[in-house]
């Protein structure tokens, strides 16, 4: 898998998570065009990026995130090796994580700024071609 393919997978999956939100609750979606690379281990990297969803006024964000969590089976099939977990974040907001036990891909989502949902994505791990510097924007 190339970094471009890994990025495309992560961004497409983030949009599948966004699709769990009722269209009437979504004001706008901002999927950042660029992300960064992080090490998986000594030889592999993963692309990481962010998608922000602005919600209609009055949406109960925590209830929405819990509903999205209950429907994650529409995005992640059990045979893909994804483990779903949740916790309270540092700001005491409800956060859901879906992590693949086979590819190390992961998606973390919950309330970001007031009235938004932030989705952080980590692609499957891949090997960069020789000579490609992993710093900067991808």
Residue frames as a rotation matrix with the C-alpha (Angstrom) as fourth column:
UNK 1
0.582 0.813 0.000 0.00
0.813 -0.582 0.000 0.00
0.000 0.000 -1.000 0.00
UNK 2
-0.383 -0.665 0.642 1.30
0.616 -0.701 -0.358 3.48
0.688 0.258 0.678 -0.87
UNK 3
-0.833 0.099 -0.545 0.87
0.412 -0.546 -0.729 6.47
-0.370 -0.832 0.414 1.41
UNK 4
-0.789 0.568 -0.232 -1.64
-0.605 -0.657 0.449 7.86
0.103 0.495 0.863 -1.09
UNK 5
-0.284 0.684 -0.672 -3.71
-0.034 0.693 0.720 4.67
0.958 0.227 -0.173 -0.90
UNK 6
-0.533 0.030 -0.845 -3.49
0.807 0.319 -0.498 4.62
0.255 -0.947 -0.194 2.89
UNK 7
-0.934 0.191 -0.303 -4.63
-0.073 -0.930 -0.359 8.26
-0.350 -0.313 0.883 3.03
UNK 8
-0.590 0.743 -0.316 -7.54
-0.601 -0.143 0.786 7.52
0.539 0.654 0.531 0.68
UNK 9
-0.293 0.454 -0.841 -8.66
0.461 0.838 0.291 4.59
0.837 -0.303 -0.455 2.85
UNK 10
-0.688 -0.029 -0.725 -8.50
0.711 -0.224 -0.666 6.66
-0.143 -0.974 0.175 6.04
UNK 11
-0.895 0.359 -0.265 -10.38
-0.370 -0.929 -0.011 9.59
-0.250 0.088 0.964 4.51
UNK 12
-0.465 0.755 -0.462 -13.05
-0.386 0.297 0.873 7.38
0.797 0.585 0.153 2.93
UNK 13
-0.339 0.313 -0.887 -13.61
0.717 0.697 -0.028 5.56
0.610 -0.645 -0.460 6.22
UNK 14
-0.875 0.027 -0.484 -13.88
0.331 -0.695 -0.638 8.88
-0.353 -0.718 0.600 8.06
UNK 15
-0.733 0.637 -0.238 -16.61
-0.664 -0.596 0.451 9.90
0.146 0.489 0.860 5.62
UNK 16
-0.318 0.618 -0.719 -18.41
0.145 0.781 0.607 6.60
0.937 0.089 -0.338 6.28
UNK 17
-0.588 0.079 -0.805 -18.39
0.809 0.058 -0.585 7.54
0.001 -0.995 -0.098 9.97
UNK 18
-0.917 0.272 -0.291 -19.77
-0.249 -0.962 -0.113 10.98
-0.311 -0.032 0.950 9.08
UNK 19
-0.601 0.705 -0.375 -22.55
-0.411 0.130 0.902 9.23
0.685 0.697 0.211 7.13
UNK 20
-0.548 0.399 -0.735 -23.78
0.726 0.663 -0.182 7.75
0.415 -0.633 -0.653 10.44
UNK 21
-0.749 0.262 -0.609 -25.01
0.236 -0.754 -0.614 11.25
-0.620 -0.603 0.502 11.33
UNK 22
0.219 0.914 0.343 -28.46
0.838 0.003 -0.545 12.24
-0.499 0.407 -0.765 10.13
UNK 23
-0.360 -0.366 0.858 -28.16
0.841 -0.526 0.129 14.74
0.405 0.768 0.497 7.24
UNK 24
0.519 0.684 0.512 -30.45
0.368 -0.720 0.588 17.11
0.771 -0.117 -0.626 9.13
UNK 25
0.872 -0.244 -0.425 -27.95
0.395 -0.161 0.904 17.30
-0.290 -0.956 -0.044 11.99
UNK 26
-0.090 -0.980 0.177 -24.99
0.887 0.002 0.462 18.24
-0.453 0.198 0.869 9.76
UNK 27
0.719 0.202 -0.665 -24.27
-0.020 -0.950 -0.311 21.87
-0.694 0.237 -0.680 8.88
UNK 28
0.655 -0.568 -0.499 -20.90
-0.697 -0.199 -0.689 21.24
0.292 0.799 -0.526 7.23
UNK 29
0.850 -0.495 0.181 -18.04
0.384 0.817 0.431 18.75
-0.361 -0.297 0.884 6.95
UNK 30
0.661 -0.729 -0.179 -14.41
-0.741 -0.599 -0.303 19.86
0.114 0.333 -0.936 6.83
UNK 31
0.853 -0.477 0.211 -12.09
0.428 0.871 0.240 17.00
-0.299 -0.114 0.948 5.94
UNK 32
0.429 -0.770 -0.472 -8.57
-0.477 -0.637 0.606 18.38
-0.767 -0.035 -0.641 6.06
UNK 33
0.899 -0.078 -0.432 -6.87
-0.400 0.261 -0.879 17.83
0.181 0.962 0.203 2.70
UNK 34
0.030 -0.968 -0.247 -3.50
-0.373 0.219 -0.902 17.24
0.927 0.119 -0.355 4.31
UNK 35
0.988 0.146 0.053 -2.31
-0.107 0.391 0.914 15.14
0.112 -0.909 0.402 7.21
UNK 36
0.158 -0.972 0.173 0.97
-0.985 -0.169 -0.045 13.90
0.073 -0.163 -0.984 8.57
UNK 37
0.378 -0.137 -0.916 2.85
-0.143 0.968 -0.204 10.63
0.915 0.209 0.347 8.84
UNK 38
0.361 -0.270 0.893 3.60
-0.928 -0.011 0.372 8.88
-0.091 -0.963 -0.255 12.12
UNK 39
-0.611 -0.677 -0.411 5.73
-0.681 0.714 -0.164 5.83
0.404 0.179 -0.897 12.75
UNK 40
0.686 0.703 -0.186 4.08
-0.536 0.662 0.523 2.47
0.491 -0.259 0.831 13.31
UNK 41
0.826 -0.552 0.115 7.44
0.309 0.614 0.727 0.84
-0.471 -0.565 0.677 14.03
UNK 42
-0.029 -0.961 -0.274 11.03
0.089 -0.276 0.957 0.96
-0.996 0.004 0.093 12.74
UNK 43
-0.846 -0.382 0.372 10.04
0.341 0.149 0.928 0.43
-0.410 0.912 0.005 9.10
UNK 44
-0.350 0.814 0.464 6.41
0.856 0.077 0.511 1.41
0.380 0.576 -0.724 8.68
UNK 45
-0.989 0.116 -0.094 4.35
-0.077 -0.935 -0.345 4.61
-0.128 -0.334 0.934 8.87
UNK 46
-0.215 0.963 0.163 0.68
0.963 0.237 -0.131 5.58
-0.165 0.129 -0.978 8.95
UNK 47
-0.680 0.132 0.721 -1.11
0.221 -0.901 0.373 8.62
0.699 0.413 0.584 7.59
UNK 48
-0.425 0.568 -0.704 -3.07
0.847 -0.025 -0.532 10.63
-0.320 -0.823 -0.470 10.16
UNK 49
-0.805 0.212 0.554 -5.73
0.174 -0.808 0.563 13.22
0.567 0.549 0.614 9.49
UNK 50
-0.769 0.542 -0.339 -8.76
0.242 -0.243 -0.939 15.05
-0.592 -0.804 0.055 10.86
UNK 51
-0.568 0.717 0.404 -12.36
0.408 -0.182 0.895 15.52
0.715 0.673 -0.189 9.78
UNK 52
-0.919 0.302 -0.255 -14.58
0.097 -0.452 -0.887 18.02
-0.383 -0.839 0.386 11.61
UNK 53
-0.442 0.863 0.244 -18.38
0.691 0.154 0.706 18.01
0.572 0.481 -0.665 11.45
UNK 54
-0.956 0.248 0.160 -20.32
-0.295 -0.820 -0.490 21.14
0.010 -0.515 0.857 12.42
UNK 55
-0.675 0.726 -0.131 -23.73
0.734 0.678 -0.027 20.24
0.070 -0.115 -0.991 13.79
UNK 56
-0.088 0.769 0.633 -27.09
0.268 -0.594 0.759 21.96
0.959 0.236 -0.154 13.76
UNK 57
-0.643 -0.099 0.760 -27.85
-0.601 -0.550 -0.580 24.06
0.475 -0.829 0.294 16.85
UNK 58
0.149 0.752 0.642 -29.43
-0.989 0.128 0.079 22.09
-0.023 -0.647 0.763 19.67
UNK 59
0.467 -0.033 -0.884 -28.03
-0.269 0.947 -0.177 18.66
0.843 0.320 0.433 18.74
UNK 60
0.776 -0.230 0.587 -27.17
-0.540 0.238 0.807 16.63
-0.326 -0.944 0.060 21.84
UNK 61
0.217 -0.781 -0.585 -23.62
-0.880 0.103 -0.464 15.76
0.423 0.616 -0.665 20.82
UNK 62
-0.641 -0.490 0.591 -23.01
-0.718 0.656 -0.235 13.06
-0.273 -0.575 -0.771 23.42
UNK 63
0.172 0.780 0.602 -26.25
-0.263 0.625 -0.735 11.27
-0.949 -0.032 0.313 22.53
UNK 64
0.802 0.078 -0.592 -25.30
-0.593 -0.011 -0.805 11.54
-0.070 0.997 0.037 18.85
UNK 65
-0.212 -0.957 -0.200 -21.81
-0.930 0.260 -0.260 10.10
0.301 0.131 -0.945 19.47
UNK 66
-0.539 0.076 0.839 -23.34
-0.481 0.790 -0.381 7.19
-0.691 -0.609 -0.389 21.43
UNK 67
0.614 0.783 0.097 -25.80
-0.293 0.341 -0.893 6.56
-0.733 0.520 0.439 18.58
UNK 68
0.494 -0.530 -0.689 -22.93
-0.824 -0.032 -0.566 6.59
0.278 0.847 -0.453 16.09
UNK 69
-0.552 -0.725 0.412 -21.07
-0.826 0.545 -0.147 4.10
-0.118 -0.421 -0.899 18.30
UNK 70
-0.107 0.602 0.792 -24.08
-0.307 0.737 -0.602 1.76
-0.946 -0.308 0.106 18.31
UNK 71
0.868 0.493 -0.058 -24.12
-0.162 0.172 -0.972 1.84
-0.469 0.853 0.229 14.49
UNK 72
0.080 -0.936 -0.342 -20.39
-0.855 -0.241 0.459 1.34
-0.512 0.256 -0.820 13.85
UNK 73
-0.202 -0.078 0.976 -21.14
0.161 0.981 0.112 -2.16
-0.966 0.180 -0.185 12.58
UNK 74
0.841 0.522 0.142 -22.32
0.261 -0.162 -0.952 -0.40
-0.474 0.837 -0.272 9.41
UNK 75
0.696 -0.667 -0.264 -18.73
-0.710 -0.587 -0.389 0.81
0.104 0.458 -0.883 8.88
UNK 76
-0.414 -0.903 0.115 -16.56
-0.900 0.387 -0.198 -1.83
0.135 -0.185 -0.973 10.55
UNK 77
0.560 0.553 -0.617 -17.34
-0.479 0.824 0.304 -5.50
0.676 0.125 0.726 10.05
UNK 78
0.792 -0.198 0.577 -16.42
-0.492 0.352 0.796 -7.88
-0.361 -0.915 0.182 12.86
UNK 79
0.773 -0.497 0.395 -14.20
0.573 0.814 -0.096 -9.89
-0.273 0.300 0.914 10.50
UNK 80
0.609 -0.575 0.547 -12.05
0.094 -0.632 -0.769 -6.79
0.788 0.520 -0.330 9.89
UNK 81
-0.048 -0.661 -0.749 -10.65
0.857 0.358 -0.371 -7.20
0.513 -0.659 0.549 13.39
UNK 82
-0.365 -0.050 0.930 -11.91
-0.147 -0.983 -0.111 -3.85
0.919 -0.177 0.351 14.70
UNK 83
-0.347 0.225 -0.911 -12.30
0.917 0.286 -0.278 -3.43
0.198 -0.931 -0.305 18.44
UNK 84
0.047 0.472 0.880 -14.68
0.139 -0.876 0.462 -0.68
0.989 0.100 -0.106 19.56
UNK 85
-0.291 -0.140 -0.946 -14.11
0.950 0.072 -0.303 1.05
0.111 -0.988 0.112 22.88
UNK 86
0.383 0.394 0.836 -15.19
0.265 -0.913 0.310 4.26
0.885 0.103 -0.454 24.58
UNK 87
-0.272 -0.470 -0.840 -14.05
0.960 -0.067 -0.273 6.49
0.072 -0.880 0.469 27.40
UNK 88
0.896 0.374 -0.237 -14.33
0.406 -0.908 0.102 9.94
-0.177 -0.188 -0.966 28.82
UNK 89
0.306 -0.804 0.510 -11.67
0.605 -0.249 -0.756 12.22
0.735 0.540 0.410 27.33
UNK 90
-0.624 -0.688 -0.370 -9.51
0.740 -0.368 -0.563 14.70
0.252 -0.625 0.739 29.20
UNK 91
-0.874 0.375 0.309 -12.35
-0.385 -0.922 0.032 17.26
0.297 -0.091 0.951 28.96
UNK 92
-0.695 0.573 0.434 -14.87
-0.127 0.495 -0.859 14.64
-0.707 -0.653 -0.271 30.23
UNK 93
0.074 0.706 -0.704 -16.49
-0.955 -0.154 -0.254 14.32
-0.288 0.691 0.663 26.80
UNK 94
0.480 0.231 0.846 -17.57
-0.118 0.973 -0.198 10.92
-0.869 -0.005 0.494 25.50
UNK 95
-0.047 -0.625 -0.779 -15.07
-0.970 -0.157 0.185 9.53
-0.238 0.764 -0.599 22.95
UNK 96
0.809 0.318 0.494 -15.30
-0.177 0.934 -0.311 6.39
-0.560 0.164 0.812 20.80
UNK 97
-0.193 -0.906 -0.376 -12.37
-0.877 -0.012 0.480 4.52
-0.440 0.422 -0.793 19.29
UNK 98
0.932 0.313 0.183 -12.42
-0.180 0.838 -0.516 1.86
-0.315 0.447 0.837 16.58
UNK 99
0.062 -0.986 -0.153 -9.04
-0.927 -0.114 0.358 0.15
-0.371 0.120 -0.921 16.19
UNK 100
0.750 0.130 -0.648 -8.06
-0.489 0.769 -0.411 -2.67
0.445 0.626 0.641 13.87
UNK 101
0.591 -0.542 0.598 -6.13
-0.401 0.446 0.800 -5.46
-0.701 -0.712 0.046 15.50
UNK 102
0.537 -0.356 0.765 -4.82
0.666 0.735 -0.126 -6.53
-0.517 0.577 0.632 12.08
UNK 103
0.331 -0.388 0.860 -3.78
0.788 -0.388 -0.479 -3.28
0.519 0.836 0.177 10.32
UNK 104
-0.464 -0.430 -0.774 -3.37
0.838 -0.495 -0.228 -0.81
-0.285 -0.755 0.590 13.22
UNK 105
-0.590 0.398 0.702 -5.80
0.197 -0.773 0.604 1.56
0.783 0.494 0.378 11.46
UNK 106
-0.482 0.443 -0.756 -7.87
0.854 0.046 -0.518 3.51
-0.194 -0.896 -0.400 13.99
UNK 107
-0.324 0.501 0.803 -10.58
0.235 -0.779 0.581 6.15
0.916 0.377 0.135 14.22
UNK 108
-0.619 0.089 -0.780 -11.29
0.770 -0.129 -0.625 8.27
-0.156 -0.988 0.011 17.27
UNK 109
-0.525 0.469 0.710 -14.35
0.212 -0.736 0.642 10.50
0.824 0.488 0.287 17.40
UNK 110
-0.110 0.532 -0.839 -16.29
0.987 -0.045 -0.157 12.62
-0.121 -0.845 -0.520 19.85
UNK 111
0.873 0.486 0.028 -17.25
0.487 -0.871 -0.066 16.19
-0.008 0.072 -0.997 20.57
UNK 112
-0.239 -0.922 0.304 -14.59
0.880 -0.338 -0.334 18.68
0.410 0.188 0.892 19.51
UNK 113
-0.986 0.050 0.158 -15.35
-0.091 -0.959 -0.268 22.37
0.138 -0.279 0.950 19.80
UNK 114
-0.510 0.858 0.059 -18.87
-0.060 0.032 -0.998 23.05
-0.858 -0.512 0.035 21.06
UNK 115
0.443 0.841 -0.309 -21.40
-0.445 -0.093 -0.891 21.83
-0.778 0.532 0.333 18.50
UNK 116
0.248 -0.415 -0.875 -18.93
-0.926 0.163 -0.340 19.76
0.284 0.895 -0.344 16.49
UNK 117
0.865 -0.176 0.469 -17.71
0.001 0.937 0.349 16.20
-0.501 -0.301 0.811 16.16
UNK 118
0.218 -0.883 -0.415 -14.03
-0.969 -0.246 0.012 15.66
-0.113 0.399 -0.910 15.47
UNK 119
0.975 0.028 0.221 -12.84
0.003 0.990 -0.141 12.45
-0.223 0.138 0.965 13.81
UNK 120
0.104 -0.987 -0.121 -9.14
-0.900 -0.145 0.411 11.61
-0.423 0.066 -0.904 14.03
UNK 121
0.970 0.238 -0.042 -8.02
-0.228 0.847 -0.480 8.90
-0.079 0.475 0.877 11.63
UNK 122
-0.086 -0.982 0.167 -4.94
-0.741 0.175 0.649 6.70
-0.666 -0.068 -0.743 11.43
UNK 123
0.427 0.244 -0.871 -4.47
-0.866 0.389 -0.315 4.69
0.262 0.888 0.377 8.25
UNK 124
0.966 -0.247 0.076 -3.22
0.230 0.955 0.188 1.14
-0.119 -0.164 0.979 7.99
UNK 125
0.329 -0.928 -0.173 0.56
-0.265 -0.267 0.926 0.92
-0.906 -0.259 -0.334 8.29
UNK 126
0.972 -0.091 0.215 2.68
0.232 0.256 -0.939 0.97
0.030 0.962 0.270 5.12
UNK 127
0.117 -0.989 -0.088 6.30
0.729 0.025 0.684 1.21
-0.675 -0.144 0.724 4.02
UNK 128
0.709 0.048 -0.704 7.45
-0.278 -0.898 -0.342 4.47
-0.648 0.438 -0.623 2.47
UNK 129
0.860 -0.467 0.205 9.52
0.396 0.357 -0.846 4.22
0.322 0.809 0.492 -0.70
UNK 130
0.109 -0.914 -0.390 13.22
0.937 -0.036 0.347 4.72
-0.331 -0.403 0.853 -0.18
UNK 131
-0.750 -0.541 0.381 14.18
0.633 -0.753 0.178 8.39
0.190 0.375 0.907 -0.21
UNK 132
0.079 0.829 0.554 10.76
0.252 -0.554 0.793 9.73
0.964 0.077 -0.253 0.85
UNK 133
-0.908 -0.398 0.129 11.14
0.026 -0.361 -0.932 11.92
0.417 -0.843 0.339 3.93
UNK 134
-0.315 0.855 -0.412 8.26
0.836 0.456 0.307 11.28
0.450 -0.248 -0.858 6.35
UNK 135
-0.548 0.099 -0.831 8.17
0.556 -0.699 -0.450 14.84
-0.625 -0.708 0.328 7.71
UNK 136
-0.950 0.186 -0.251 5.86
-0.296 -0.795 0.529 17.56
-0.101 0.577 0.810 6.45
UNK 137
-0.103 0.994 0.023 2.36
-0.668 -0.052 -0.742 17.39
-0.737 -0.091 0.670 5.04
UNK 138
-0.976 -0.155 0.154 0.93
-0.010 0.737 0.676 14.51
-0.218 0.658 -0.721 3.05
